Amino acid sequence: METGIDAGMDWFAARAALDWQLELGADEAIGEAPVDRFAIEAGAQAARSALVAAPAPGRMAPAPEADPVQDAEAAARGAATLDQLRDAMAAFDHCDLKRGARNLVFCDGVPGARVMIVGEAPGRDEDRQGKPFVGRAGQLLDRMLGAIGLSRAESVYITNVLPWRPPQNRDPKPTEIAMMLPFLRRHIALADPDLLVIVGNISCNALLGRTGITRLRGQWTEAEGRPAIPMFHPAYLLRQPRMKRETWADLLSLSAKLKALP
Ligand code: URA
């Protein structure tokens, strides 16, 4: 049977295609190449015999259910550098988003810069290039930063709450944010910026535990032990250009804070 599932499909599209076939009544998977099930069964039998012959494991307790947040905390704690943190995130297997993503989107800009921007999650362009904020919203972000003399080439470090693209750009789930938050916290600690720019509601929720960006924006607060300013997400500004005026005020406030901080 022609499955319609091709090798270039992402995980979520393949899963949707499979569900669709089940709904149509498919109850057996038949591949195009013949499979010698006798040979497979002989191999399985040998493996079972080896297991039976193995020494009794004693009173082995069943493996405890893994807790994704605890695992993330341990993995993040173990990272002593940004490179190690990237590796730890790449090895983290609890988040389903990873299976549908092309790339881990870790950071862009200058590690150690005074300004660290925290966005929400990669979109299609970011997923393809493996870098945050490279699509239309990212280009607007670059122009916003340029207006106060900042740039990712020289003076800004950028990351996201989530390193993998959610399918169809849906909002991240609370469980996904909770399990990736220990990595974000460690990311901020290792990058050690003077201040944080938190863009969008999802990032505010993750780092401040608050939403309502229209009220929060432009109000200096503290996150991860350093000054932080929430701002409108550039994707929102693309849809609502009228709000650029407020963002200009926030950018001036950011510029003044940088001058005022030691
Ligand atoms: N939106 C984000 O929040 N982050 C990106 O990297 C791209 C778009």
py3Dmol code that shows the C-alpha trace and the ligand (Angstrom):
import py3Dmol

protein = """\
ATOM      1  CA  MET A   1       0.000   0.000   0.000  1.00  0.00           C
ATOM      2  CA  GLU A   2       1.252   3.505  -0.796  1.00  0.00           C
ATOM      3  CA  THR A   3       1.463   5.161   2.622  1.00  0.00           C
ATOM      4  CA  GLY A   4       1.809   8.778   1.525  1.00  0.00           C
ATOM      5  CA  ILE A   5       4.375   9.213   4.299  1.00  0.00           C
ATOM      6  CA  ASP A   6       7.625  10.424   2.807  1.00  0.00           C
ATOM      7  CA  ALA A   7      11.065  10.609   4.344  1.00  0.00           C
ATOM      8  CA  GLY A   8      11.172  14.403   4.164  1.00  0.00           C
ATOM      9  CA  MET A   9       8.097  14.823   6.391  1.00  0.00           C
ATOM     10  CA  ASP A  10       8.553  16.238   9.851  1.00  0.00           C
ATOM     11  CA  TRP A  11       7.569  14.137  12.878  1.00  0.00           C
ATOM     12  CA  PHE A  12       4.237  15.870  13.427  1.00  0.00           C
ATOM     13  CA  ALA A  13       3.172  15.644   9.769  1.00  0.00           C
ATOM     14  CA  ALA A  14       4.094  11.936   9.671  1.00  0.00           C
ATOM     15  CA  ARG A  15       2.129  11.344  12.894  1.00  0.00           C
ATOM     16  CA  ALA A  16      -0.919  13.150  11.466  1.00  0.00           C
ATOM     17  CA  ALA A  17      -0.705  11.086   8.251  1.00  0.00           C
ATOM     18  CA  LEU A  18      -0.527   7.876  10.285  1.00  0.00           C
ATOM     19  CA  ASP A  19      -3.544   8.864  12.426  1.00  0.00           C
ATOM     20  CA  TRP A  20      -5.475   9.619   9.251  1.00  0.00           C
ATOM     21  CA  GLN A  21      -4.746   6.162   7.860  1.00  0.00           C
ATOM     22  CA  LEU A  22      -5.910   4.532  11.103  1.00  0.00           C
ATOM     23  CA  GLU A  23      -9.165   6.491  10.835  1.00  0.00           C
ATOM     24  CA  LEU A  24      -9.584   5.116   7.327  1.00  0.00           C
ATOM     25  CA  GLY A  25      -9.398   1.618   8.752  1.00  0.00           C
ATOM     26  CA  ALA A  26      -5.779   0.623   8.042  1.00  0.00           C
ATOM     27  CA  ASP A  27      -4.899  -2.068  10.584  1.00  0.00           C
ATOM     28  CA  GLU A  28      -1.657  -3.412   9.196  1.00  0.00           C
ATOM     29  CA  ALA A  29       1.589  -1.803   8.073  1.00  0.00           C
ATOM     30  CA  ILE A  30       2.879  -3.378   4.865  1.00  0.00           C
ATOM     31  CA  GLY A  31       6.251  -2.215   3.604  1.00  0.00           C
ATOM     32  CA  GLU A  32       7.441  -2.238   0.015  1.00  0.00           C
ATOM     33  CA  ALA A  33      10.336  -4.656   0.693  1.00  0.00           C
ATOM     34  CA  PRO A  34       9.650  -8.232   1.900  1.00  0.00           C
ATOM     35  CA  VAL A  35      10.526  -8.979   5.533  1.00  0.00           C
ATOM     36  CA  ASP A  36      11.733 -12.416   6.653  1.00  0.00           C
ATOM     37  CA  ARG A  37       9.796 -12.716   9.927  1.00  0.00           C
ATOM     38  CA  PHE A  38      11.193 -16.227  10.609  1.00  0.00           C
ATOM     39  CA  ALA A  39      14.692 -14.754  10.765  1.00  0.00           C
ATOM     40  CA  ILE A  40      13.463 -11.956  13.053  1.00  0.00           C
ATOM     41  CA  GLU A  41      11.724 -14.492  15.329  1.00  0.00           C
ATOM     42  CA  ALA A  42      14.879 -16.647  15.472  1.00  0.00           C
ATOM     43  CA  GLY A  43      16.849 -13.572  16.598  1.00  0.00           C
ATOM     44  CA  ALA A  44      14.234 -12.701  19.198  1.00  0.00           C
ATOM     45  CA  GLN A  45      14.264 -16.302  20.480  1.00  0.00           C
ATOM     46  CA  ALA A  46      18.042 -16.149  20.890  1.00  0.00           C
ATOM     47  CA  ALA A  47      17.727 -12.872  22.803  1.00  0.00           C
ATOM     48  CA  ARG A  48      15.055 -14.405  25.082  1.00  0.00           C
ATOM     49  CA  SER A  49      17.258 -17.440  25.787  1.00  0.00           C
ATOM     50  CA  ALA A  50      20.179 -15.172  26.653  1.00  0.00           C
ATOM     51  CA  LEU A  51      17.940 -13.319  29.089  1.00  0.00           C
ATOM     52  CA  VAL A  52      16.787 -16.530  30.748  1.00  0.00           C
ATOM     53  CA  ALA A  53      20.406 -17.675  31.062  1.00  0.00           C
ATOM     54  CA  ALA A  54      21.477 -14.359  32.612  1.00  0.00           C
ATOM     55  CA  PRO A  55      21.941 -14.262  36.408  1.00  0.00           C
ATOM     56  CA  ALA A  56      18.753 -13.383  38.303  1.00  0.00           C
ATOM     57  CA  PRO A  57      18.754  -9.661  38.962  1.00  0.00           C
ATOM     58  CA  GLY A  58      17.638 -10.155  42.569  1.00  0.00           C
ATOM     59  CA  ARG A  59      14.883  -7.949  43.888  1.00  0.00           C
ATOM     60  CA  MET A  60      15.260  -5.149  41.385  1.00  0.00           C
ATOM     61  CA  ALA A  61      12.884  -2.250  41.996  1.00  0.00           C
ATOM     62  CA  PRO A  62      11.088  -1.037  38.847  1.00  0.00           C
ATOM     63  CA  ALA A  63      12.855   1.957  37.342  1.00  0.00           C
ATOM     64  CA  PRO A  64      11.278   5.123  38.756  1.00  0.00           C
ATOM     65  CA  GLU A  65       9.344   7.340  36.316  1.00  0.00           C
ATOM     66  CA  ALA A  66      11.656  10.043  35.044  1.00  0.00           C
ATOM     67  CA  ASP A  67      10.691  13.572  36.055  1.00  0.00           C
ATOM     68  CA  PRO A  68      11.482  15.839  33.069  1.00  0.00           C
ATOM     69  CA  VAL A  69      11.880  18.955  35.217  1.00  0.00           C
ATOM     70  CA  GLN A  70      14.250  17.238  37.654  1.00  0.00           C
ATOM     71  CA  ASP A  71      16.233  15.755  34.782  1.00  0.00           C
ATOM     72  CA  ALA A  72      16.453  19.189  33.149  1.00  0.00           C
ATOM     73  CA  GLU A  73      17.601  20.749  36.420  1.00  0.00           C
ATOM     74  CA  ALA A  74      20.348  18.158  36.829  1.00  0.00           C
ATOM     75  CA  ALA A  75      21.469  18.489  33.202  1.00  0.00           C
ATOM     76  CA  ALA A  76      21.490  22.284  33.363  1.00  0.00           C
ATOM     77  CA  ARG A  77      23.389  22.301  36.685  1.00  0.00           C
ATOM     78  CA  GLY A  78      26.033  20.071  35.140  1.00  0.00           C
ATOM     79  CA  ALA A  79      26.790  22.546  32.351  1.00  0.00           C
ATOM     80  CA  ALA A  80      29.762  24.753  33.200  1.00  0.00           C
ATOM     81  CA  THR A  81      29.932  26.594  29.870  1.00  0.00           C
ATOM     82  CA  LEU A  82      27.521  27.708  27.155  1.00  0.00           C
ATOM     83  CA  ASP A  83      28.836  24.983  24.842  1.00  0.00           C
ATOM     84  CA  GLN A  84      28.179  22.361  27.500  1.00  0.00           C
ATOM     85  CA  LEU A  85      24.707  23.766  28.017  1.00  0.00           C
ATOM     86  CA  ARG A  86      23.962  23.519  24.301  1.00  0.00           C
ATOM     87  CA  ASP A  87      25.148  19.889  24.357  1.00  0.00           C
ATOM     88  CA  ALA A  88      23.030  19.134  27.423  1.00  0.00           C
ATOM     89  CA  MET A  89      19.951  20.563  25.726  1.00  0.00           C
ATOM     90  CA  ALA A  90      20.650  18.620  22.546  1.00  0.00           C
ATOM     91  CA  ALA A  91      20.836  15.422  24.619  1.00  0.00           C
ATOM     92  CA  PHE A  92      17.607  16.160  26.527  1.00  0.00           C
ATOM     93  CA  ASP A  93      14.946  13.778  25.266  1.00  0.00           C
ATOM     94  CA  HIS A  94      11.833  14.586  27.305  1.00  0.00           C
ATOM     95  CA  CYS A  95      10.452  17.365  25.114  1.00  0.00           C
ATOM     96  CA  ASP A  96       8.387  16.133  22.157  1.00  0.00           C
ATOM     97  CA  LEU A  97       9.057  19.353  20.256  1.00  0.00           C
ATOM     98  CA  LYS A  98      12.562  18.066  19.617  1.00  0.00           C
ATOM     99  CA  ARG A  99      11.210  15.255  17.452  1.00  0.00           C
ATOM    100  CA  GLY A 100       9.435  17.633  15.097  1.00  0.00           C
ATOM    101  CA  ALA A 101      12.228  20.200  14.855  1.00  0.00           C
ATOM    102  CA  ARG A 102      14.970  20.417  12.276  1.00  0.00           C
ATOM    103  CA  ASN A 103      17.442  22.193  14.543  1.00  0.00           C
ATOM    104  CA  LEU A 104      18.094  23.128  18.122  1.00  0.00           C
ATOM    105  CA  VAL A 105      17.939  26.927  18.231  1.00  0.00           C
ATOM    106  CA  PHE A 106      20.314  27.898  21.018  1.00  0.00           C
ATOM    107  CA  CYS A 107      21.531  31.465  20.616  1.00  0.00           C
ATOM    108  CA  ASP A 108      22.823  34.228  18.418  1.00  0.00           C
ATOM    109  CA  GLY A 109      24.848  37.339  19.090  1.00  0.00           C
ATOM    110  CA  VAL A 110      27.689  37.969  21.489  1.00  0.00           C
ATOM    111  CA  PRO A 111      27.998  35.704  24.543  1.00  0.00           C
ATOM    112  CA  GLY A 112      28.780  37.902  27.528  1.00  0.00           C
ATOM    113  CA  ALA A 113      27.047  40.973  26.020  1.00  0.00           C
ATOM    114  CA  ARG A 114      25.472  43.398  28.508  1.00  0.00           C
ATOM    115  CA  VAL A 115      22.037  42.914  26.952  1.00  0.00           C
ATOM    116  CA  MET A 116      20.363  39.503  26.687  1.00  0.00           C
ATOM    117  CA  ILE A 117      17.083  39.180  24.806  1.00  0.00           C
ATOM    118  CA  VAL A 118      14.755  36.318  25.639  1.00  0.00           C
ATOM    119  CA  GLY A 119      12.184  35.493  22.968  1.00  0.00           C
ATOM    120  CA  GLU A 120       9.531  32.816  22.908  1.00  0.00           C
ATOM    121  CA  ALA A 121      10.239  29.960  20.506  1.00  0.00           C
ATOM    122  CA  PRO A 122      11.701  29.478  17.051  1.00  0.00           C
ATOM    123  CA  GLY A 123       9.478  29.809  14.004  1.00  0.00           C
ATOM    124  CA  ARG A 124       9.959  28.213  10.598  1.00  0.00           C
ATOM    125  CA  ASP A 125      12.947  30.324   9.535  1.00  0.00           C
ATOM    126  CA  GLU A 126      14.696  29.940  12.877  1.00  0.00           C
ATOM    127  CA  ASP A 127      14.111  26.167  12.817  1.00  0.00           C
ATOM    128  CA  ARG A 128      15.675  25.993   9.358  1.00  0.00           C
ATOM    129  CA  GLN A 129      18.716  28.112  10.185  1.00  0.00           C
ATOM    130  CA  GLY A 130      19.210  27.034  13.801  1.00  0.00           C
ATOM    131  CA  LYS A 131      19.361  30.681  14.970  1.00  0.00           C
ATOM    132  CA  PRO A 132      16.848  32.789  16.897  1.00  0.00           C
ATOM    133  CA  PHE A 133      15.040  35.743  15.346  1.00  0.00           C
ATOM    134  CA  VAL A 134      16.120  35.443  11.721  1.00  0.00           C
ATOM    135  CA  GLY A 135      12.663  35.756  10.113  1.00  0.00           C
ATOM    136  CA  ARG A 136      10.625  38.928   9.587  1.00  0.00           C
ATOM    137  CA  ALA A 137      10.170  39.487  13.315  1.00  0.00           C
ATOM    138  CA  GLY A 138      13.916  39.098  13.774  1.00  0.00           C
ATOM    139  CA  GLN A 139      14.641  41.654  11.080  1.00  0.00           C
ATOM    140  CA  LEU A 140      12.369  44.118  12.860  1.00  0.00           C
ATOM    141  CA  LEU A 141      14.118  43.297  16.145  1.00  0.00           C
ATOM    142  CA  ASP A 142      17.459  44.133  14.509  1.00  0.00           C
ATOM    143  CA  ARG A 143      16.079  47.492  13.343  1.00  0.00           C
ATOM    144  CA  MET A 144      14.720  48.223  16.818  1.00  0.00           C
ATOM    145  CA  LEU A 145      18.089  47.479  18.387  1.00  0.00           C
ATOM    146  CA  GLY A 146      19.912  49.455  15.686  1.00  0.00           C
ATOM    147  CA  ALA A 147      17.802  52.510  16.539  1.00  0.00           C
ATOM    148  CA  ILE A 148      19.547  52.704  19.931  1.00  0.00           C
ATOM    149  CA  GLY A 149      22.969  51.671  18.653  1.00  0.00           C
ATOM    150  CA  LEU A 150      22.805  47.987  19.592  1.00  0.00           C
ATOM    151  CA  SER A 151      23.330  44.963  17.352  1.00  0.00           C
ATOM    152  CA  ARG A 152      23.626  41.222  17.618  1.00  0.00           C
ATOM    153  CA  ALA A 153      26.992  41.489  15.861  1.00  0.00           C
ATOM    154  CA  GLU A 154      28.471  43.578  18.661  1.00  0.00           C
ATOM    155  CA  SER A 155      26.412  44.165  21.741  1.00  0.00           C
ATOM    156  CA  VAL A 156      23.448  41.806  22.214  1.00  0.00           C
ATOM    157  CA  TYR A 157      22.987  38.131  23.024  1.00  0.00           C
ATOM    158  CA  ILE A 158      19.724  36.401  22.035  1.00  0.00           C
ATOM    159  CA  THR A 159      17.948  33.223  23.025  1.00  0.00           C
ATOM    160  CA  ASN A 160      14.408  31.857  23.411  1.00  0.00           C
ATOM    161  CA  VAL A 161      12.421  30.162  26.154  1.00  0.00           C
ATOM    162  CA  LEU A 162      12.156  27.079  23.932  1.00  0.00           C
ATOM    163  CA  PRO A 163      14.931  25.835  21.655  1.00  0.00           C
ATOM    164  CA  TRP A 164      12.648  23.835  19.346  1.00  0.00           C
ATOM    165  CA  ARG A 165       9.897  25.040  17.057  1.00  0.00           C
ATOM    166  CA  PRO A 166       6.348  24.176  18.157  1.00  0.00           C
ATOM    167  CA  PRO A 167       4.373  22.622  15.283  1.00  0.00           C
ATOM    168  CA  GLN A 168       2.439  25.141  13.203  1.00  0.00           C
ATOM    169  CA  ASN A 169       3.858  27.816  15.558  1.00  0.00           C
ATOM    170  CA  ARG A 170       1.299  26.925  18.232  1.00  0.00           C
ATOM    171  CA  ASP A 171       1.792  28.354  21.722  1.00  0.00           C
ATOM    172  CA  PRO A 172       4.158  26.297  23.854  1.00  0.00           C
ATOM    173  CA  LYS A 173       2.452  24.115  26.457  1.00  0.00           C
ATOM    174  CA  PRO A 174       3.054  24.830  30.167  1.00  0.00           C
ATOM    175  CA  THR A 175       4.714  21.404  30.535  1.00  0.00           C
ATOM    176  CA  GLU A 176       7.123  22.211  27.697  1.00  0.00           C
ATOM    177  CA  ILE A 177       8.015  25.547  29.260  1.00  0.00           C
ATOM    178  CA  ALA A 178       8.420  23.997  32.728  1.00  0.00           C
ATOM    179  CA  MET A 179      10.853  21.348  31.507  1.00  0.00           C
ATOM    180  CA  MET A 180      12.949  23.804  29.478  1.00  0.00           C
ATOM    181  CA  LEU A 181      13.016  26.565  32.093  1.00  0.00           C
ATOM    182  CA  PRO A 182      15.972  25.128  34.064  1.00  0.00           C
ATOM    183  CA  PHE A 183      18.015  25.354  30.856  1.00  0.00           C
ATOM    184  CA  LEU A 184      16.959  28.966  30.251  1.00  0.00           C
ATOM    185  CA  ARG A 185      17.883  29.895  33.827  1.00  0.00           C
ATOM    186  CA  ARG A 186      21.294  28.318  33.463  1.00  0.00           C
ATOM    187  CA  HIS A 187      21.658  29.999  30.070  1.00  0.00           C
ATOM    188  CA  ILE A 188      21.127  33.404  31.667  1.00  0.00           C
ATOM    189  CA  ALA A 189      23.521  32.606  34.519  1.00  0.00           C
ATOM    190  CA  LEU A 190      26.263  31.492  32.130  1.00  0.00           C
ATOM    191  CA  ALA A 191      25.790  34.368  29.661  1.00  0.00           C
ATOM    192  CA  ASP A 192      25.698  36.723  32.662  1.00  0.00           C
ATOM    193  CA  PRO A 193      24.213  39.849  31.034  1.00  0.00           C
ATOM    194  CA  ASP A 194      23.771  43.153  32.909  1.00  0.00           C
ATOM    195  CA  LEU A 195      20.089  43.143  32.000  1.00  0.00           C
ATOM    196  CA  LEU A 196      17.363  41.170  30.290  1.00  0.00           C
ATOM    197  CA  VAL A 197      14.887  42.202  27.607  1.00  0.00           C
ATOM    198  CA  ILE A 198      11.907  39.866  27.825  1.00  0.00           C
ATOM    199  CA  VAL A 199       9.875  39.933  24.628  1.00  0.00           C
ATOM    200  CA  GLY A 200       6.297  38.722  24.471  1.00  0.00           C
ATOM    201  CA  ASN A 201       3.801  37.218  26.876  1.00  0.00           C
ATOM    202  CA  ILE A 202       5.152  33.682  26.815  1.00  0.00           C
ATOM    203  CA  SER A 203       8.613  34.829  27.850  1.00  0.00           C
ATOM    204  CA  CYS A 204       7.136  37.054  30.586  1.00  0.00           C
ATOM    205  CA  ASN A 205       5.131  34.127  31.864  1.00  0.00           C
ATOM    206  CA  ALA A 206       8.218  31.895  31.915  1.00  0.00           C
ATOM    207  CA  LEU A 207      10.602  34.341  33.589  1.00  0.00           C
ATOM    208  CA  LEU A 208       8.311  36.572  35.646  1.00  0.00           C
ATOM    209  CA  GLY A 209       5.358  34.268  36.237  1.00  0.00           C
ATOM    210  CA  ARG A 210       3.123  37.045  34.874  1.00  0.00           C
ATOM    211  CA  THR A 211       1.296  37.785  31.632  1.00  0.00           C
ATOM    212  CA  GLY A 212      -0.398  40.896  30.316  1.00  0.00           C
ATOM    213  CA  ILE A 213       2.331  42.379  28.166  1.00  0.00           C
ATOM    214  CA  THR A 214       0.324  45.546  27.539  1.00  0.00           C
ATOM    215  CA  ARG A 215       0.577  46.376  31.250  1.00  0.00           C
ATOM    216  CA  LEU A 216       4.015  44.864  31.850  1.00  0.00           C
ATOM    217  CA  ARG A 217       5.871  46.433  28.941  1.00  0.00           C
ATOM    218  CA  GLY A 218       8.238  49.238  29.754  1.00  0.00           C
ATOM    219  CA  GLN A 219       8.097  48.550  33.523  1.00  0.00           C
ATOM    220  CA  TRP A 220      11.523  47.655  34.872  1.00  0.00           C
ATOM    221  CA  THR A 221      11.435  44.607  37.101  1.00  0.00           C
ATOM    222  CA  GLU A 222      13.847  41.865  38.116  1.00  0.00           C
ATOM    223  CA  ALA A 223      14.339  38.399  36.652  1.00  0.00           C
ATOM    224  CA  GLU A 224      17.025  35.881  37.526  1.00  0.00           C
ATOM    225  CA  GLY A 225      18.591  38.435  39.852  1.00  0.00           C
ATOM    226  CA  ARG A 226      19.069  41.192  37.276  1.00  0.00           C
ATOM    227  CA  PRO A 227      17.126  44.149  35.879  1.00  0.00           C
ATOM    228  CA  ALA A 228      14.617  43.127  33.241  1.00  0.00           C
ATOM    229  CA  ILE A 229      12.304  45.022  30.925  1.00  0.00           C
ATOM    230  CA  PRO A 230       9.333  43.363  29.194  1.00  0.00           C
ATOM    231  CA  MET A 231       8.613  44.555  25.651  1.00  0.00           C
ATOM    232  CA  PHE A 232       6.126  43.826  22.918  1.00  0.00           C
ATOM    233  CA  HIS A 233       7.138  40.951  20.692  1.00  0.00           C
ATOM    234  CA  PRO A 234       8.323  42.185  17.255  1.00  0.00           C
ATOM    235  CA  ALA A 235       5.895  39.732  15.596  1.00  0.00           C
ATOM    236  CA  TYR A 236       3.085  41.589  17.413  1.00  0.00           C
ATOM    237  CA  LEU A 237       4.505  44.914  16.209  1.00  0.00           C
ATOM    238  CA  LEU A 238       4.407  43.632  12.636  1.00  0.00           C
ATOM    239  CA  ARG A 239       0.678  43.028  13.110  1.00  0.00           C
ATOM    240  CA  GLN A 240       0.068  46.191  15.171  1.00  0.00           C
ATOM    241  CA  PRO A 241       2.466  48.863  13.864  1.00  0.00           C
ATOM    242  CA  ARG A 242       0.644  51.487  15.981  1.00  0.00           C
ATOM    243  CA  MET A 243       2.304  49.949  19.051  1.00  0.00           C
ATOM    244  CA  LYS A 244       5.778  50.807  17.777  1.00  0.00           C
ATOM    245  CA  ARG A 245       5.471  54.136  19.580  1.00  0.00           C
ATOM    246  CA  GLU A 246       5.334  52.400  22.969  1.00  0.00           C
ATOM    247  CA  THR A 247       8.239  50.188  21.981  1.00  0.00           C
ATOM    248  CA  TRP A 248      10.302  53.214  21.020  1.00  0.00           C
ATOM    249  CA  ALA A 249       9.783  54.539  24.560  1.00  0.00           C
ATOM    250  CA  ASP A 250      10.861  51.142  25.949  1.00  0.00           C
ATOM    251  CA  LEU A 251      13.978  51.157  23.788  1.00  0.00           C
ATOM    252  CA  LEU A 252      14.914  54.627  25.049  1.00  0.00           C
ATOM    253  CA  SER A 253      14.412  53.364  28.581  1.00  0.00           C
ATOM    254  CA  LEU A 254      16.699  50.410  27.826  1.00  0.00           C
ATOM    255  CA  SER A 255      19.346  52.733  26.414  1.00  0.00           C
ATOM    256  CA  ALA A 256      19.159  54.994  29.479  1.00  0.00           C
ATOM    257  CA  LYS A 257      19.422  51.998  31.826  1.00  0.00           C
ATOM    258  CA  LEU A 258      22.555  50.798  30.056  1.00  0.00           C
ATOM    259  CA  LYS A 259      24.134  54.199  30.549  1.00  0.00           C
ATOM    260  CA  ALA A 260      23.079  54.341  34.183  1.00  0.00           C
ATOM    261  CA  LEU A 261      24.265  50.858  35.164  1.00  0.00           C
ATOM    262  CA  PRO A 262      27.905  50.625  36.268  1.00  0.00           C
TER     263      PRO A 262
END
"""
ligand_1 = """\
8
URA
N 9.865 34.560 17.700
C 10.550 34.295 18.822
O 10.061 34.519 19.921
N 11.768 33.787 18.705
C 12.342 33.541 17.536
O 13.476 33.081 17.517
C 11.613 33.841 16.374
C 10.373 34.353 16.468
"""
view = py3Dmol.view(width=600, height=400)
view.addModel(protein, "pdb")
view.setStyle({"model": 0}, {"cartoon": {"style": "trace"}})
view.addModel(ligand_1, "xyz")
view.setStyle({"model": 1}, {"stick": {}})
view.zoomTo()
view.show()
